[in-house]
Amino acid sequence: NFDSECKGIFMQIHPDKCSHKDAGNAFTHFMDLKNLFVNGFQFDDDSGKVTIKEATVTFSGKPELIDKSAKNYRILYQLSNDNFKKYLPNSFNSNVITLDDNYISLKDVVLPEEHCRWICSRLLEFSAYIENLGFTHCGLSIESFLVNPKTHGIKIISFYHMKPVSGRLETISAKNKMLYPNSIFDNKLAIPKIDIELSKRTICFLLGDKSGMGVCLKKSVSEPFIEFLIKSH
């Protein structure tokens, strides 16, 4: 189906067939997107390289971290109900995750506010669900989840730093260290506040603020939303 759909679009927007002034740019973007689906999209997370291809995610980083992530996933999956399982992959075996559909990474993507609002809602709901199970994720970031562009659902794909609520925090995401609440470096406890604040910092990234702090967004984002993202909860 994918090949036949691509062929149809190819014929519609190819500059030799389409007279629209932007046909050339559209064709270039389309081919770039097709290559991503065919060859897979890659980025680096806390363990190393991650490759997304169709409904499969492959980790090729540090084996000990990947094993820990898979173990934490299995703990959550066994404890969760159907409502929470919608946020989890279908399986996590060895270094490979399988999903129920094609999902994409939002790394290096900037989205309009209305899209960021629903992603924020889903990240916060995930944070509430995992707290109800007695855990904190402790590492939510732009690299730790994927989005289904058809349903707007999200899947959390990494669980490296997960700990029981109020348990001793052993590791954090080194690349996102500056985004954690300052208080955790004093008490080093895995509290739900970590997941809430990292969710909000992630939304700031998606709105275009690469610092994750959100202050520079005050002129472009509605006041109630930006105040919610900036204020500590």
C-alpha positions in Angstrom: 0.0 0.0 0.0 2.8 2.4 0.9 4.5 1.9 -2.5 1.3 2.4 -4.5 0.4 5.5 -2.5 3.9 6.9 -3.0 3.6 6.3 -6.7 0.3 8.1 -6.9 1.7 11.2 -5.1 4.9 11.0 -7.1 2.8 11.4 -10.3 0.7 14.2 -8.9 3.5 16.5 -7.8 6.4 15.7 -10.1 7.5 19.0 -11.8 7.1 17.4 -15.2 3.5 16.6 -14.5 2.4 19.4 -12.2 2.4 23.1 -13.2 2.1 24.5 -9.7 5.0 27.0 -8.9 5.9 25.1 -5.8 5.8 21.6 -7.3 9.6 21.3 -7.3 9.8 22.1 -3.5 6.9 19.8 -2.8 8.5 17.0 -4.7 11.8 17.4 -2.9 10.1 17.3 0.5 8.1 14.3 -0.5 11.2 12.4 -1.5 12.9 13.3 1.7 9.9 12.0 3.7 9.8 8.8 1.6 13.5 8.1 2.3 12.8 8.5 6.0 10.1 5.8 5.9 12.2 3.5 3.7 15.5 3.9 5.4 14.4 4.8 8.9 14.7 7.9 11.1 17.7 8.0 13.5 18.5 10.1 16.5 20.6 9.8 19.7 19.0 9.4 23.2 20.4 8.6 26.6 21.7 5.1 25.6 22.9 5.9 22.1 21.5 5.5 18.6 17.8 4.9 18.0 16.3 3.9 14.6 12.6 4.2 13.8 11.4 2.3 10.8 7.7 1.8 10.3 6.3 0.2 13.5 9.7 -0.9 14.9 12.2 1.0 17.1 15.7 -0.4 17.4 18.2 0.7 20.0 21.9 0.3 19.4 23.4 2.1 22.3 24.7 1.0 25.8 23.4 -2.6 26.4 23.1 -2.1 30.2 20.9 0.9 29.8 18.8 -0.7 27.1 18.3 -3.8 29.3 17.3 -1.6 32.2 14.8 0.3 30.1 13.3 -3.0 28.8 13.0 -4.4 32.4 11.2 -1.2 33.6 8.9 -1.4 30.6 7.9 -4.9 31.5 7.2 -3.9 35.1 4.8 -1.1 33.8 3.1 -3.3 31.2 2.3 -6.0 33.8 0.8 -3.5 36.2 -1.1 -1.3 33.8 -4.7 -1.4 32.5 -5.8 -0.8 29.0 -6.1 3.0 29.4 -2.4 3.2 30.4 -1.2 0.6 27.9 -2.1 3.0 25.1 1.0 4.9 26.0 3.2 1.8 26.0 4.8 -0.2 23.1 3.3 -3.6 22.2 6.5 -5.3 23.2 10.1 -4.5 24.2 12.3 -7.5 23.5 16.1 -7.3 23.7 16.8 -4.0 21.9 13.7 -3.9 19.7 10.4 -2.2 20.4 7.3 -3.1 18.3 4.4 -0.6 18.0 0.8 -0.9 16.9 1.2 1.5 13.9 3.7 3.9 12.3 4.9 6.6 14.7 7.3 9.5 14.2 9.8 11.4 16.3 9.3 15.1 16.9 13.0 15.7 17.5 14.0 19.0 15.8 10.4 19.7 14.9 8.5 23.0 15.8 4.8 22.7 16.1 1.9 25.2 16.4 0.5 25.9 19.8 -2.7 23.9 19.3 -0.7 20.7 18.5 1.6 21.3 21.5 -1.4 21.6 23.7 -2.6 18.1 23.0 0.9 16.6 23.3 1.2 18.4 26.6 -2.1 16.8 27.7 -0.9 13.4 26.8 2.4 13.7 28.5 0.7 14.9 31.7 -1.8 12.1 31.6 1.0 9.6 31.2 2.7 11.2 34.2 -0.5 10.8 36.2 -0.9 7.2 35.2 2.6 6.2 36.0 2.4 7.9 39.4 -0.8 6.0 40.2 1.2 2.8 39.6 3.7 4.0 42.1 6.5 5.1 39.7 8.1 8.2 38.2 9.5 8.1 34.7 12.3 10.6 35.6 13.5 11.1 32.0 10.7 12.5 29.8 12.2 14.4 26.9 11.7 15.0 23.1 13.6 11.7 22.5 11.5 9.5 24.9 8.2 9.5 23.0 6.8 9.1 19.4 3.6 10.5 17.9 1.1 8.8 15.6 0.3 11.5 13.0 -3.1 9.9 12.2 -4.5 9.5 15.7 -2.3 12.1 17.6 -1.6 9.3 20.2 1.9 9.0 21.7 4.1 6.1 22.8 6.7 6.3 25.4 9.8 4.4 24.2 12.4 4.7 26.9 12.4 3.9 30.6 16.1 4.3 31.6 15.7 6.3 34.8 12.3 5.0 36.1 12.1 4.7 39.9 9.4 4.1 42.5 7.8 7.3 43.8 10.0 8.8 46.5 12.7 6.2 45.8 16.4 7.2 45.6 17.1 8.8 42.2 20.1 6.9 40.8 20.4 8.4 37.3 19.0 11.3 35.2 19.2 12.2 31.6 22.7 13.8 31.3 21.9 15.6 28.1 18.8 17.2 29.7 20.3 17.8 33.1 19.5 21.6 33.0 15.8 20.9 32.6 15.3 19.0 35.8 13.8 20.9 38.9 16.6 22.3 41.0 15.2 20.7 44.1 15.9 17.1 43.0 19.7 17.8 43.2 19.3 18.5 46.9 17.1 15.5 48.0 17.8 13.2 45.0 14.3 11.7 45.3 12.1 10.4 42.4 9.1 12.6 42.8 6.2 13.2 40.3 7.2 16.8 40.1 10.1 15.7 37.8 7.7 14.2 35.2 5.4 17.2 35.3 8.3 19.7 34.8 10.1 17.7 32.2 6.8 17.4 30.3 6.4 21.2 30.3 10.1 21.7 29.2 9.5 19.3 26.4 6.6 21.4 25.1 8.7 24.5 25.2 11.1 22.6 22.8 8.3 21.8 20.5 7.1 25.5 20.5 10.6 26.5 19.3 12.5 27.4 22.5 15.6 25.2 22.4 16.5 26.3 26.0 13.4 24.6 27.2 12.7 27.4 29.7 9.9 29.0 27.7 10.6 32.7 28.6 11.3 33.7 24.9 7.9 32.3 23.9 5.9 35.0 25.8 5.3 37.0 22.6 4.2 34.0 20.4 2.3 31.8 22.8 -1.0 32.6 24.5 -0.5 34.0 28.0 -2.3 31.3 30.1 -0.5 28.5 28.3 3.0 30.0 28.6 2.4 30.9 32.3 1.4 27.2 32.9 4.6 26.0 31.2 6.9 28.4 33.0 5.3 28.2 36.5 6.6 25.4 38.8 3.9 22.9 39.8 
